[in-house]
């Protein structure tokens, strides 16, 4: 004796699951952007300043290839040289300004991502340029 079971509403259940996955991805992406902005702000406090161009060239953005990847950096052509020169003396700021900010703000970034994934805070907007 064969038993036949018909499940109704499976398409609706799958649509709801897929919608929630997209929502989680969006909130995660927003959290990563918030984390990037935390790192950017801290690095701008540490960046060597002579005229302010380097500090003002800071940016945080989602990468076009993958919205789950956030890039924090500086557009000034000489940013890498200032960042990596451990021998230079700066009246204001320090070498490794971006690297040290990312390391020191790691737990704050993780908290920001987690809060956004849980829906506790709104998604930030991208920042191009400095503070």
C-alpha angles and dihedrals in degrees: 000000000000121000120209121201121190117198114204124197096027091127090054092048091050091047090052092049092049091048091051092049089054090049091051091049090051093049091047091051090050090050091051090051090050089051091051091052090052090054092045093052092049093046090052088058089055103038116111111254127203103142101355099246094114093048090048093051093068118122142175121198145152110253116249091229096055127011088204090068120076123193124206118187152119125264097204107115092229097047094104092052093051091044095051102038104100091172097061120101116222124192087204123026137000145252117267089034094154098038094049092047091053092048096046095045096045097112092045090052092050090050092050092051093047093050092051093046088054089049094243096130134029123256113268124232121245119263122216113190131002137320 
